[in-house]
Amino acid sequence: MRSLSRRTLLRGGALGVAAVVAAGCAAEEPERLRAEPPDPETVLLRQLIAGKEQAVALYSSAASAKLVPFRERHEAHLAELRRRLPPDATPAPASPGTPSPSPSGAPASGAKASLRSLQRLEQKAAALRPRQLDGVSPALAQLIASIGACEAAHAVALSRLL
């Protein structure tokens, strides 16, 4: 029988402990610790809410009595979207890679929105809505389609004000 030195035993023991620890780290997490993937409709609602908040802010910055009805419709959309957000979900800004209906060249924070920038916002938002219908519930699809129709009407009405 071969005799092992104390150093060899300790080194082998340490390697064995490291292997057990590594195996434990690679093991599956307990069910309660695993995060549920976000519900796609909740993610979409958050994106829509962020876009509507931006639209309301831009219309508010324009400070024109002619644009109050436009802003009020966006506020009504925002209220309905928030109402549909699950109680355990809080509105969060869209992630950086998420498409939103923000216009290129939108006024900087605190700057007044021009009619042209508002029209671009409405056009881009209306064009985005059909792509957001895929895989959503019929009720949400109907709401998104209605919002898109309103945004398209806003774009036409704004072109008449230019």
Order of alpha helices (4+ residues) and beta strands (2+ residues): alpha-alpha-alpha-alpha-alpha
